[in-house]
Amino acid sequence: MDIYSRKLPAILLIILVGILVLQFMSNDKNSPSIDFETCELYIANPQFNDRKYLDEYDSKCLDFKNLNP
């Protein structure tokens, strides 16, 4: 396959879009998120629109909040 052919950009575009779709589909929805008011980690439950707090705190968020009173 010649690098100057018209098929190469189309093939590369299809490959990159495929990688993007795989990344989006494999995204873990149950990964912990940070409540930026309290810096506490939680898992969102989209079925009940509820948050389950894990009684853990993000150290980087706490450091940032301590710098900005």
N, C-alpha and C positions, 0 to 999 in steps of 0.2 A: 504494500500500500504506500503510495507516494504521499509525502507530507503536504504537498500542495493540492491534493485531490479535494473534491467537494464532499466526499463521504466522511473524511476524518473529523471535521468539526461536528458533524451530526452524530457520529458515534460517540465522541467525547462528551457531547451534551447529554446524550441518553444515559451514558454511564454516570455522569455527575448527578443528574436528576434521580437516578436509581439509588445512588448512595444517600442523597438527601431524604428520599422517601423512607429508606431503611432506618436512618437515624431518627426520623420523626416517629416511626412506628415502634421503635425499640425504647423510646423515652419512658422512663419509669415514672408513672403517675403517683406512686406511693413513696417517693423519695421525700425526706423531711424538708420542710420550708422554714423560713425564719419569720417570726413575728417581730417586725422592726420597732415596735413600741416597747416590748419587753425583752427582746433578743432571745426568746424561748423558741425551741424547735417544736414543730407540730406536723402532723400528717392530715391533709385535707380529705374529707369524705364527701365526694360529690353527690352521692346518692341522697344524703340527708342534709347536705350543705352545712356541714359541721366540721369542727377542728378537734383533733385529739392531741393534746399537749403531751410531750414526752418527758417533762421535768428535766430537760437538759438545756443548756444555754450555749450560744455561739460565742466563743472567746473573741473573735475579731469584731463582732458587733458590739460586745461589751466594751472593748478597748476604744472603739470609735465613739460610743456614747459617753465614755469618761473624758474624752478629749473635747467634746462639744457639750458643755453644760446647758 
